[in-house]
Amino acid sequence: MILNLFITSIVIRLTGFMGFGLNYLLYRKLLKSDNQKYAFDIVQLADEIIEATGES
């Protein structure tokens, strides 16, 4: 009985850890993709802000 619960809890924990790991890898991949996608726009907006503050 106790051994059965112990094995069940280990299986549930391992499943949860795998879920966390996959979500983290997916998050990193999406973050990198979005950073590359919007990098040019961010630099362009930063240049506009710098120019605007230099004119005032």
C-alpha positions in Angstrom: 0.0 0.0 0.0 2.6 2.6 1.0 5.0 1.4 -1.7 2.2 1.8 -4.3 1.6 5.4 -3.1 5.3 6.1 -3.1 5.7 4.9 -6.7 2.6 6.9 -7.8 3.9 10.1 -6.2 7.3 9.6 -8.0 5.5 9.2 -11.3 3.4 12.3 -10.8 6.4 14.3 -9.7 8.5 13.2 -12.8 5.6 14.1 -15.1 5.4 17.6 -13.5 9.1 18.1 -13.8 9.0 17.2 -17.5 6.2 19.6 -18.0 8.2 22.4 -16.3 11.2 21.6 -18.4 9.3 21.6 -21.7 7.5 24.9 -20.8 10.8 26.5 -20.0 12.4 25.4 -23.3 9.4 26.6 -25.2 9.5 29.9 -23.4 13.2 30.4 -24.2 12.6 29.6 -27.9 9.7 32.0 -28.2 11.5 34.7 -26.3 14.5 34.5 -28.6 12.3 34.5 -31.7 10.4 37.5 -30.5 13.6 39.4 -29.6 15.0 38.8 -33.1 11.6 39.7 -34.6 11.4 43.1 -32.9 15.0 44.0 -32.4 15.1 46.4 -35.4 11.9 48.2 -34.3 13.3 48.6 -30.7 16.5 50.1 -31.9 14.7 52.4 -34.3 12.4 53.6 -31.5 15.3 54.1 -29.2 17.0 56.3 -31.8 13.9 58.4 -32.2 13.7 58.9 -28.4 17.3 59.9 -28.3 16.9 62.4 -31.1 13.7 63.8 -29.5 15.4 64.4 -26.2 18.4 66.0 -27.9 16.2 68.5 -29.7 14.5 69.9 -26.6 
